[in-house]
């Protein structure tokens, strides 16, 4: 019968046999006890098993005379987490950003969360030493200072890092992190005709132009915000595809109304909507708050524009399949394999009809 638990008292009473034997710790993978043979007076030894350069290495932690079981387990965790090799939360987070998250459209926000919340609180600790209670304490502090939504965002990022690390080191077990603090609901908000007219007519400089173009092209915020002058040629926008991206429309022939908005932007750098320096326009919360105050529309998010545009296409009589292609939504494996038509003309017609409907609404 296998042991389910192990205590210091049980270790002292372990039987000695003719030959030395090894006993696995039932509560910690990779931690073992070496029990000397009956004729030996040597104490029981704690050891941890690790892998270095593909080879199995047995590391001695100490003896049962010098340390407790809990101390031995802590030592085993430190060794197996690779603390000596620098496998801290900070180093693993950096590797996760470089190897996994860099190709995601949310990369910049995840990088900010790692730098602003995760590394300052637990970055110097070995990944294997971080418990669920440690993260809960961090999330409590973030909730008090920055709100529950930010606490949930930090939890999602840490959970993603922990799961990624577990895939690369099966001995590491991600800690339990509890449930989200804000109950998630699928957002269904679209702008009314009056709200569309309000955001269209209030100006708002480059940010206002960004909003108007997003409504006309039905693409995600980051795609519109990072639009480069070189991406548009002969009226066609070639949308860059990022690694592990859910999908996008590929190429869109833009309607005149959208091209006029693009042509009206200042050429300050490579981006149609330029920000400070060489980057694109920033979309920090204060900029949207100023725009909301200017146009008088409340309780809306940038992604609501994409949902609104999709609803307007249905209103304009665009077929569902075409409207979904404009948004870049997946069509299903069989359709994507067998239907190789590019649908460029159909998507161009959809955007033309969307622009015509928007013009009628804001007239």
Phi, psi and omega per residue, in radians:
X1 nan 2.305 -3.129
X2 -1.334 2.530 3.059
X3 -1.276 2.416 3.080
X4 -1.760 -0.374 -3.141
X5 -2.466 2.826 3.135
X6 -2.552 2.368 3.137
X7 -2.230 2.914 3.090
X8 -1.071 -0.665 3.127
X9 -1.130 -0.731 3.118
X10 -1.130 -0.650 3.133
X11 -1.091 -0.731 3.137
X12 -1.105 -0.471 -3.087
X13 -1.733 0.139 3.134
X14 -1.068 2.332 -3.113
X15 -1.239 2.510 3.060
X16 -1.733 2.385 -3.067
X17 -1.934 -3.081 -3.115
X18 -1.057 -0.737 3.135
X19 -2.029 2.704 3.081
X20 -1.058 2.484 3.086
X21 -2.395 2.846 -3.096
X22 -2.010 2.332 -3.127
X23 -2.047 2.190 3.134
X24 -1.353 2.416 3.056
X25 -1.233 2.074 -3.074
X26 -1.217 -0.190 -3.065
X27 -1.991 0.032 3.131
X28 -2.603 1.975 3.128
X29 -1.098 2.341 3.079
X30 1.528 0.036 3.120
X31 -1.949 2.283 -3.058
X32 -2.355 2.827 3.015
X33 -2.056 2.297 3.061
X34 -1.774 2.044 -3.101
X35 -1.765 2.055 -3.101
X36 -1.136 2.866 3.121
X37 -1.215 2.936 -3.046
X38 -1.040 -0.637 -3.068
X39 -1.375 -0.212 -3.076
X40 -1.570 2.530 3.060
X41 -1.721 0.080 -3.141
X42 -1.164 2.569 3.128
X43 -1.330 2.871 3.037
X44 -1.172 2.418 -3.061
X45 -2.006 2.426 3.041
X46 -1.623 2.385 3.120
X47 -2.408 2.679 3.068
X48 -2.119 2.481 3.137
X49 -1.846 2.183 3.105
X50 -2.252 3.040 3.068
X51 -2.124 2.291 3.081
X52 -2.284 2.092 -3.109
X53 0.954 0.684 3.078
X54 1.427 -0.002 -3.122
X55 -1.907 2.561 3.121
X56 -1.393 2.261 -3.112
X57 -2.180 2.282 3.106
X58 -1.740 2.083 -3.116
X59 -1.913 2.172 3.126
X60 -1.346 2.280 -3.104
X61 -1.715 -0.595 -3.071
X62 2.677 -3.036 -3.113
X63 -1.959 2.838 3.126
X64 -1.187 -0.268 3.074
X65 -1.372 -0.450 -3.017
X66 -1.825 -0.324 -3.061
X67 -2.556 2.750 3.111
X68 -1.505 2.962 3.100
X69 -1.071 -0.746 -3.141
X70 -1.092 -0.709 3.107
X71 -1.121 -0.704 3.117
X72 -1.124 -0.722 3.122
X73 -1.117 -0.701 3.097
X74 -1.071 -0.731 3.103
X75 -1.117 -0.690 3.124
X76 -1.123 -0.726 3.129
X77 -1.102 -0.721 -3.124
X78 -1.113 -0.749 -3.137
X79 -1.168 -0.783 -3.071
X80 -1.249 -0.417 3.095
X81 -1.366 -0.167 3.129
X82 1.351 0.536 -3.113
X83 -0.970 -0.678 -3.127
X84 -1.111 -0.474 3.125
X85 -1.564 0.091 3.085
X86 1.506 0.402 -3.110
X87 -1.401 1.119 3.082
X88 -1.533 2.992 3.081
X89 -1.019 -0.705 -3.129
X90 -1.105 -0.797 -3.107
X91 -1.204 -0.676 3.123
X92 -1.204 -0.672 3.104
X93 -1.090 -0.721 3.119
X94 -1.105 -0.749 3.129
X95 -1.140 -0.664 3.098
X96 -1.098 -0.752 3.109
X97 -1.095 -0.768 -3.074
X98 -1.257 -0.727 -3.025
X99 -1.584 -0.509 -3.019
X100 -2.020 -0.882 -2.947
X101 -1.485 -0.301 -3.027
X102 -1.036 -0.564 -3.118
X103 -1.476 -0.031 -3.105
X104 -1.497 2.599 -3.135
X105 -1.203 -0.313 3.129
X106 -1.667 0.293 -3.032
X107 -0.988 -0.845 -3.056
X108 -1.077 -0.693 3.129
X109 -1.204 -0.707 3.112
X110 -1.154 -0.670 3.089
X111 -1.089 -0.713 3.119
X112 -1.121 -0.726 3.139
X113 -1.117 -0.738 3.108
X114 -1.070 -0.816 -3.077
X115 -1.249 -0.610 -3.019
X116 -1.592 -0.476 -2.999
X117 -2.173 -0.741 -3.039
X118 -1.405 -0.924 -3.104
X119 -1.094 -0.763 -3.141
X120 -1.075 -0.497 -3.063
X121 -1.639 -0.771 -3.057
X122 -2.316 0.208 -3.042
X123 -1.056 -0.593 -3.071
X124 -1.447 -0.130 -3.080
X125 -1.533 2.630 3.050
X126 -1.142 2.435 -3.079
X127 -0.980 -0.720 -3.079
X128 -1.228 -0.293 -3.110
X129 -1.542 -0.195 -3.092
X130 -1.420 2.124 -3.125
X131 -1.735 2.896 3.091
X132 -1.041 -0.647 3.132
X133 -1.135 -0.559 3.093
X134 -1.131 -0.791 -3.140
X135 -1.198 -0.652 3.104
X136 -1.039 -0.725 3.120
X137 -1.107 -0.705 3.101
X138 -1.126 -0.766 -3.121
X139 -1.151 -0.623 3.079
X140 -1.058 -0.759 -3.139
X141 -1.134 -0.744 3.128
X142 -1.126 -0.716 3.124
X143 -1.079 -0.726 -3.135
X144 -1.155 -0.643 -3.034
X145 -1.663 -0.521 -3.024
X146 -2.224 -0.040 3.100
X147 1.733 2.761 -3.092
X148 -1.165 -0.542 -3.129
X149 -1.123 -0.712 3.114
X150 -1.199 -0.662 3.083
X151 -1.040 -0.728 3.110
X152 -1.137 -0.680 3.132
X153 -1.097 -0.727 3.117
X154 -1.142 -0.714 3.133
X155 -1.093 -0.719 3.136
X156 -1.085 -0.741 -3.120
X157 -1.171 -0.804 3.137
X158 -1.103 -0.691 3.127
X159 -1.088 -0.709 3.120
X160 -1.130 -0.713 3.106
X161 -1.109 -0.784 -3.112
X162 -1.109 -0.745 3.135
X163 -1.155 -0.708 3.110
X164 -1.083 -0.747 3.127
X165 -1.139 -0.652 3.115
X166 -1.104 -0.631 3.114
X167 -1.134 -0.482 -3.113
X168 -1.672 -0.324 3.112
X169 -2.448 1.664 -3.025
X170 -1.158 -0.269 3.100
X171 -1.347 -0.342 3.117
X172 -1.436 2.320 3.123
X173 -2.021 2.035 3.138
X174 -1.032 2.430 -3.139
X175 -1.316 2.671 3.058
X176 -1.190 2.364 -3.053
X177 -2.039 0.017 3.104
X178 1.405 -2.836 -3.073
X179 -1.870 2.891 3.115
X180 -1.159 2.611 -3.099
X181 -1.554 -0.341 3.066
X182 -1.982 2.137 -3.127
X183 -1.168 2.119 -3.093
X184 -1.361 2.379 3.056
X185 -2.354 2.501 3.091
X186 -1.206 2.122 -3.100
X187 -1.357 2.379 -3.093
X188 -2.121 0.106 -3.021
X189 -1.129 2.260 2.924
X190 -2.216 2.757 -3.128
X191 -1.421 2.477 3.054
X192 -1.346 2.941 3.103
X193 -1.031 -0.711 3.136
X194 -1.114 -0.677 3.127
X195 -1.238 -0.671 3.070
X196 -1.042 -0.779 3.135
X197 -1.111 -0.660 -3.114
X198 -1.164 -0.812 -3.117
X199 -1.273 -0.431 -3.137
X200 -1.312 -0.623 -2.986
X201 -1.687 -0.088 -3.008
X202 -1.559 0.004 3.126
X203 1.435 -2.102 3.111
X204 1.630 0.196 3.076
X205 1.066 -2.503 -3.099
X206 -1.102 -0.639 3.139
X207 -1.143 -0.739 3.107
X208 -1.083 -0.693 3.094
X209 -1.134 -0.670 3.089
X210 -1.067 -0.747 3.129
X211 -1.093 -0.804 -3.103
X212 -1.127 -0.719 3.131
X213 -1.172 -0.681 3.124
X214 -1.045 -0.667 3.118
X215 -1.161 -0.604 -3.079
X216 -1.397 -0.449 -3.063
X217 -1.882 -0.221 3.043
X218 1.075 0.516 3.126
X219 -1.813 2.890 3.141
X220 -1.152 2.686 -3.049
X221 -0.943 -0.807 -3.059
X222 -1.161 -0.540 3.096
X223 -1.175 -0.748 -3.125
X224 -1.257 -0.753 -3.106
X225 -1.098 -0.629 -3.094
X226 -1.636 0.256 3.116
X227 -1.056 2.215 3.110
X228 -1.797 2.686 3.115
X229 -1.028 -0.629 -3.112
X230 -1.299 -0.192 3.132
X231 -1.332 -0.325 -3.101
X232 -1.925 2.074 -3.129
X233 -2.403 2.195 -3.122
X234 0.960 0.655 3.079
X235 1.411 0.032 -3.126
X236 -1.912 2.261 3.118
X237 -1.677 2.027 3.048
X238 -1.616 1.911 -3.027
X239 -1.495 2.077 3.137
X240 -1.057 2.484 3.094
X241 -1.782 2.221 -3.134
X242 -1.692 2.747 3.126
X243 -1.083 2.358 3.128
X244 1.078 0.410 3.112
X245 -1.271 2.560 3.132
X246 -1.102 -0.500 -3.105
X247 2.418 2.693 3.023
X248 -2.560 3.113 -3.022
X249 -1.300 -0.222 3.123
X250 1.454 -1.510 3.114
X251 -2.253 2.350 -3.140
X252 -2.259 2.174 2.983
X253 -1.374 2.003 -3.003
X254 -1.480 2.524 3.083
X255 -1.254 2.841 -3.088
X256 -1.013 -0.675 -3.112
X257 -1.051 -0.710 3.115
X258 -1.218 -0.728 3.137
X259 -1.129 -0.598 3.103
X260 -1.138 -0.683 3.105
X261 -1.105 -0.755 3.138
X262 -1.116 -0.795 -3.108
X263 -1.116 -0.399 -3.104
X264 -1.465 -0.020 -3.109
X265 -1.560 2.560 -3.138
X266 -1.237 2.478 3.124
X267 -1.601 1.484 -3.108
X268 -1.756 -0.475 3.035
X269 -2.687 -2.774 -3.056
X270 -1.309 -0.210 -3.080
X271 -1.675 2.488 3.091
X272 -1.108 -0.669 3.075
X273 -1.921 1.553 -2.999
X274 -1.379 2.546 3.017
X275 -1.886 -2.798 3.091
X276 -1.275 2.489 -3.136
X277 1.247 -2.357 -3.059
X278 -1.752 0.002 -3.042
X279 -1.633 3.102 3.091
X280 -1.392 3.021 -3.134
X281 -1.043 2.313 3.077
X282 -1.318 2.594 -3.128
X283 -2.178 0.686 3.119
X284 -1.076 2.784 -3.036
X285 -0.979 -0.615 -3.089
X286 -1.146 -0.559 -3.132
X287 -1.201 -0.733 3.088
X288 -1.175 -0.664 3.128
X289 -1.057 -0.706 3.101
X290 -1.143 -0.700 3.125
X291 -1.162 -0.727 3.112
X292 -1.040 -0.738 -3.138
X293 -1.149 -0.632 -3.122
X294 -1.214 -0.732 -3.061
X295 -1.655 -0.294 3.082
X296 1.445 0.142 3.116
X297 -1.665 2.309 -3.063
X298 -2.077 2.876 3.028
X299 0.928 0.868 3.036
X300 -2.326 2.672 3.101
X301 -2.090 2.827 -3.095
X302 -1.057 -0.651 -3.118
X303 -1.174 -0.338 3.083
X304 -1.102 -0.459 3.107
X305 -1.127 -0.707 3.124
X306 -1.137 -0.735 3.102
X307 -1.172 -0.662 3.114
X308 -1.136 -0.776 -3.141
X309 -1.071 -0.705 3.128
X310 -1.113 -0.705 3.132
X311 -1.191 -0.643 3.109
X312 -1.163 -0.591 3.097
X313 -1.119 -0.697 3.062
X314 -1.095 -0.730 3.115
X315 -1.091 -0.534 -3.140
X316 -1.491 0.037 3.070
X317 1.531 0.282 3.127
X318 -1.325 2.358 3.109
X319 -1.067 2.524 -3.109
X320 -0.968 -0.776 -3.107
X321 -1.038 -0.715 -3.112
X322 -1.246 -0.761 3.134
X323 -1.056 -0.703 3.120
X324 -1.167 -0.586 3.084
X325 -1.196 -0.645 3.085
X326 -1.049 -0.723 3.129
X327 -1.285 -0.255 -3.135
X328 1.456 0.305 3.138
X329 -1.287 2.568 3.131
X330 -1.109 2.502 -3.087
X331 -1.775 -0.002 -3.080
X332 1.774 2.535 -3.011
X333 -1.062 -0.788 -3.090
X334 -1.159 -0.714 3.123
X335 -1.093 -0.760 -3.103
X336 -1.192 -0.476 3.124
X337 -1.362 -0.765 -2.984
X338 -1.692 -0.496 3.138
X339 -1.690 1.745 -3.076
X340 -1.763 0.202 3.085
X341 -1.161 2.459 -3.033
X342 -1.450 -0.382 3.077
X343 1.048 0.414 -3.120
X344 -1.133 -0.783 -3.128
X345 -1.143 -0.709 -3.119
X346 -1.153 -0.694 3.122
X347 -1.234 -0.628 3.081
X348 -1.092 -0.737 3.106
X349 -1.108 -0.671 3.126
X350 -1.093 -0.770 -3.141
X351 -1.211 -0.577 3.087
X352 -1.126 -0.776 3.123
X353 -1.189 -0.630 3.076
X354 -1.094 -0.775 3.139
X355 -1.129 -0.675 3.129
X356 -1.119 -0.696 3.123
X357 -1.168 -0.753 3.108
X358 -1.065 -0.723 3.127
X359 -1.070 -0.691 3.116
X360 -1.165 -0.674 -3.116
X361 -1.152 -0.729 -3.049
X362 -1.557 -0.108 -3.116
X363 -1.148 nan nan
